Amino acid sequence: MTDSYGFEVRLPATDLATARERVADALAAEGFGVLTEIDVAATLKKKLDVSFRPYVILGACNPKLAHRALGEDPRIGLLLPCNVVLDQQDDGVVVSIVDPRAMFRVAASEALEPIVAEAEARLRRVASALAESGS
């Protein structure tokens, strides 16, 4: 599925730990590393004492693309890294990946277009790889 700011893949009958490993592997195959990991459920429990389903936000970065983008616009760091959400559902995990085109619309720079296009293509291949291995 694709919406206005991302695309998603469903990994049926998968737990969050397995999904996280598969996502990290698929990202690595496209040159991305995971720079940050936010356990939203744990944070909400600690800060608000509320329960929430397992939900993790990964901050993924392709260093070569980031370097190129920062060379064009040093403030582009405000839009980095690319977020990937792992959302545990009853029947598996939904992986949502930010669409770089949506994220970089605010920058509106022609110089960034080829970098954004490459990031989008790589992240779509990540989603495709997950879909192929998860069905």
Secondary structure, 3 states (H helix, E strand, C coil): CECCCEEEEEEECCCHHHHHHHHHHHHHHCCCEEEEEEEHHHHHHHHHCCCCCCEEEEEEECHHHHHHHHHHCHHHHHHCCEEEEEEEECCEEEEEEECHHHHHCCCCCHHHHHHHHHHHHHHHHHHHHHHHHHC
